[in-house]
Amino acid sequence: MNRQQRSAPIDRLVRSRRKSVAIFVYPDETVEVRAPLKLSEARIRQFVEQHADWIARQKERMRKHAPPPAREFAEGEEFFFLGRSFPLKVVPRQRAALIFDGDSFRLAKSALPRAKEAFTRWYKGQALLYLVWRVPALAIEHGFRYQKIRLSSARTRWGSCSVKGTLSFTWRLVMAPPEVVDYVILHELVHTKIKNHSKDFWTRLEEIMPDYKKHVAWLKQNGRFLTIE
């Protein structure tokens, strides 16, 4: 990699009585350099160039963890359902506010002012249908018992298990791939027998789902996109 490719811009230079140079990369990807009062700009630039790869990695990390752009509910915008993304089509008129036809979401133009509510209602309905089928199927397959299923509107907690065995899942979970949904369900089913996150808990979960860690990683990487905010 040549020097020009490695070049790292300084967005803000702050001088003080400090004794060393420090680089800070902020969520908006701006680069701030803090340097001693009398240190030459050439030496500062040299220090920044030496850390150009580190700065690039920090910017990439910021991009990966940045919140998704706000929803506009515009023609062509993509929405997730069971791990796949489908485009939105705004149609002149239809009987229901929102329809999913297997290839796309169709939103009535008259429903645009309440598009978020229409999507929320649709996702909640689909989540309930999916969970009341999949939870008992996995419970029977792996020998678990639970009391009931509850739908929640949690934003970051995918599922939970109460002391009495009630399993709660956020409706946003139905946006994730089926195998990720299975991981969350099995996670909570294991909690019906092991209430904590002890070694025994993770051992039991791994016995049932040997590749569960990749689903945990998927949620950490993509969970912020499972939203209609």
Phi, psi and omega in degrees: 000128183277173186295323181295321179293330183275353185304132180236119182288151174254115181277331182210127178247123181241120178258143179205188181277014178295162185258348182224170179265139178225144180244134178235129176248122186262166183305332177275009177073012174285147182250120177250132178244128177251126188221159177298153184304316188262004180286132183292153179297327179298317180292323178295314179298320179299318180297316181295318179298323179294337181250021183299319180295320178297317179298317179298319179295321179295321179295319179296320178297319178297319181295320182294330184255007179289145178295148179294155178296152181296143179293139177246346182054048182256160178308128178090348179296141185265140177229140183274145170209118182050045172086353178248151179256140182231140181284154176263133174243128177264118185252152183303315180200147172198161186294313179269152180296319183222133179228138173249122185254010181096338179242336182198164171266136178242120182247128177295137181303324180293341182267359182307319180297338180238033183299318181300317180295321180296317178293318180300314179298318181294313180298319179298317179297316180292321180298317181295315179300317183291315185290322181290346173268313190280322182300306179297328179297315180288325179297316179294317182300323186249008173076037178252156176230141179220167183274304181200170180250137180231138178264134179239172177247026181301145182265331183234344179263114187285327180199166177203161180228123180281168179301327182273359177094017174278127180261126179246137179224138177287142180296340179295341182299333182291352175279340184279161177300150182307321181291331177286320176300317178301319179300313182296318179299312181295324176304313182285328177295321177297327178295341177293339179249327180234107191285340183253184177254048179286176177300323179299322179299308183292328177295315179296318179297320180292328177297322181280317183228087184302332182258025185301331184297328180289333177283325173299315180296322179298316180295320179296323183280322189243353184306326182292344180272351181273071185205161173236022180286000000 
